[in-house]
Amino acid sequence: MNGESRPLMLTKTFYYKTSNFYSNGGSYNSPELHVERPIYQIQDLHKDTLYEKPYSTVKTKAASYCNSIHPAQCLLDRIPLLRWLPEYSWKKSFLSDIISGITVAIMHIPQGMAYGLLGGVPPISGIYMAFFPVLVYFLFGTSRHVSMGTFAIVCLMTGKVVSEHANVEIMPNGTEKLMDSYTEGSLKLTNVEVAVTVTFGVAALQLVMFALRLGAVSSLLSNNLVSGFTCASAFHVASSQLKDLLGLAIGKRRGNFSFIYTLYDVGLALPKANSTAVMVSLISCVILMLNNELFKPWLGKRFKMPFPIELVAVALGTGITYFSGIDRTHNVTTVGYIPTGLPEPVIPIFNLLPEIWVDVVVITMVSYTITMSMALIFARKLLYEVDSNQELLALGLSNSVGSFFSCLPVTASLSRSMIQQSVGGVTQLASVISSILLLIVLLWVGPVFQTLPRCVLASIIVIALKGMLLQIKDLPRHWHLSRWDGLVWGITFFVTLFVQISIGLAAGVAASLVSVAAQGLTPRASILGRLAGTDLYLDLKRHKAAEEVPGLKIIHFVGGLSFASRDSFKELFVQKVGFDPTAILRKIVKLRERGIQMDAEEQMITKGIIIDFCSLTFLDPSGVSFLRQLQSELDSLNITLYITGCSGRVYEVITNCDRWEKKDSNFLIFPTVHDAVLYNQSNGLIKDIVAFGEKNK
């Protein structure tokens, strides 16, 4: 192409030569860079490079999608077991999975019983959760190391729903007793029926999310939000166990500010605490703490399999109570009746779903987010992939089956998952081994634990929450790393703790969205200067060797330019260039109305403004309209506006607005800042030559 076909392009060739750089007061030689090319405006660059906007129709997209579908591949994707089991190394991995499965099964027994009580259902339900849903996840899950089953926070949230809607209590001998909340003629709802209804609702929502491919929805819950939420929820769990730890006969508080009311009730009832239960709780907590802080690290260096201290505590508590009879002589509350065999199927109460849908949504989000977080931790550590949407299917099917067998919503457990991986677990075969052992417990061993004091289970829960409770120390770190992250953590924690769990999660999500919007809608800007002898333009505040180009203001913008951010954009523009074009023009008009002539051009030192949009993330039609108005005002002051670094999408927004609004923006757009600087300088040189010629005629 020649110069006549490109009137806006300077066709003279320039060389850029860099021979020395200065660093820490000294100089060193660097490789020389020679660049030889025309000074491009963006339109001409697009012509020379055959620029073309990608275009595809709905028909071509649908055809491409249909061609990508392969039945065999779909089957392997939906049932990951078929993909990894044929490649499984039985010789190398099976023994490790057996050891891992046995270890996790030992952990499942005390945790399952404890968290079952936490969920307001019989302790045996926690064991059911480690059997039925786990076998389904084995078929459909993509994570090889997560241990599915009970999780304290999810069980507590389910227990909240159970306490609010159940009106029939299952007695230790298996009989039913009407609660005070039951009214004549109302629907009888046992705690198990309410719990399985919650589980069924969670399963249905997870399957709907899978069908809509909403696996990425967990990204709404950031790490700092999850940290604040789980920390506050852990305080709720701990407070709910004070009743059993101290042997108090107090009711469960419901609704807003339940944490404060629970502490108030405990304080009032403290003089009536059962001294024997307090002593058993104290001994149990001390033993568990000593194991976790002293013996566990020492044993971990010598043995791969951890010492099953929780199971030992359960066995000791059960045996001592059985032989001493303190449950009868000192009124120590025990677990009570534990049935043997597999449970009879329970049909969820579908009429209850409209009343509990808010809790179902919250439990679904928490359960899925925690499970995906654990799955991703192991996937990144051990270099394999997990599918977020497939995990929704696996969880949905697991909970669907569990909802008919007295199960609460299952979630990956942090402690069990870590143990399952650390003792050598390679695949979910470890979970199958664990389930087989727990089946033995369900069929024959369960009734052995009937004399287990509930205060022992409460001690296990509270000590297991130590890590979550200590997350409160994360607030200063989040605050120092990012004020917005600290704000999200604080709002989530305090609302969850002092108001209600579901409201706290909603407040955390809202705070996160506000944080993202505020940071995304608030642009940032800096003035750039040129590093002598180079085509590098750097922030003048940070790079003291850079110098401002005479007569030019070069502004680098970061963020988006839209209807929501244009006012902020204008404030930044005025702040950086040092004057407000609109205010100057308004002043000129007022002076002219009074008969005073003002030549603004002679007073303006700045003759050109370059806006660097290489970091512009978004531009909408309102932003284009703003740029047109800004260009018009600067033209009136005889200041040239240059735009540089537009991405393809930003450029297409400008051209699309011009086409549909039948306007011509006439923006001077260049691919780089240096192109605009050289164009401005050459254009000024031409003007000086013309002026000199006119003067000497």
C-alpha angles and dihedrals in degrees: 000000000000132000094260092061090048106044093164094052122085104224097194113113122237130198123214114201124184116184106151136037126188121223128168092349095305134093132229134180119253131187110282118247119211118186121183119183142113121273102260133210111204096249092055093045088055091051093050093046095044093242114200130174112237109251132189134161129223088251094056092045091051091047091049091049093049091049090053093058115099118176094216092049091048090052091051091047094050095044105035090179088076090057102049104028096069088053094046115126103224092182096052104031111027097078090050091050091050092053091045092048093051091049094050092046089056089053092046094062100063095030093047093051093044096047091043088062089045089058092053095249132107114287092245089067088071089059091048088056090057092054118037102035093039092059090052092048088051088064101042108022123104099201114090099198113035116111109221123207135071123013122183099228095047092045090051092050091049090047089056090058091045092052091049098049109023114097100170121070123209107226123218091259091054097257124127126247125191113239127220090257091063115103126194112271096013123125113275110235121182121203091250092051092052092046095051090047089057089048092050091049091050090049093050092049092048091052091049089050089050092051090050091044093237096153091124091062088093088072087076086073105068123200093256091049092050090047093053092043097049091044093054091042089053089058088052090051092048092049091050089057096054089086092061095035091057098031093240127163101220131134128243117265118226137195130018121358091014091144092059093044091049091054089047092052092047091050092052093046096043094100088059094053117138105248093204092052090047091052093048090048092049093050092046093049093047092050092047092046093049090050093049096044102035117010099036095058090043094049092042090066092053107032132040095210114068121233109261096232094158092055090046090052090050092048093048093046092049094046097046092049092047095052099034098041094217089151088068101032099040102025094243108169114235134194092258129192116022116182124218127227130032118316123257113250114268121206114223116241099246093186088065095060097084090056096050102035094112091055090045092055093048094047090048093053094046094045095047095044094050092046093049092046091055092044092051092048092058094039092056093043095049098032105244135117132253123196113225094202094046088052088059089054092047093049092043094052092042092053092042091060092039092053090068094049105054095268131147119221108292124230136175111268117225096210098042093044092052091050093045090056099037095054090054107274110164105177142002088278083091088064091051090053089049091050092051091054091047089051087062088053091050094048101042119352102053099090090057089077096054093106094050109128113239090223088067090055090047089053091052090051096048095047091047088056094060094101093049093046092051090056085088085083088066093074096083090047093051090046094052094044093048130351089212092053090048090050092050091048092048096047092047093047100046097041091046093047102042102028115026139308097243093044090048092055091048090049090050093051090047091049090049092051091048089049093052092044094047093049093042097045095045108079124207128212141190136185114245128213131190123253104229115256094013142080091238118122114195139179107277093212093057103031109054093183092063117095130207114249108245113253093007133096112201112195122188112203126199121192136030133315111214142128088283098049105034093095090052089045091053092049091052091047093052091045094052101042093042099232141064112235091200093053092048093050090047090052091049091052092050092049092049090052086058091048096254117132117214123188102206093178093067091050095051115093091183111079098172139024123204118198111199109210099175088115096041105128100187141012126183132183091269088057091051090051089051092052091050091052091047091050091049092051093048091048088055087056090046091246117139118226119212126188120201140179099027114170119227092259093050092049091049091052090055095047092043091053091049091051099047096037091045092231133129112221093191090203115172099229123183131182094232139021091242091058090055093046093051092044090052092048094047091045090052090048091053091050091051091050091049091047091048090051092049090050094053098046 
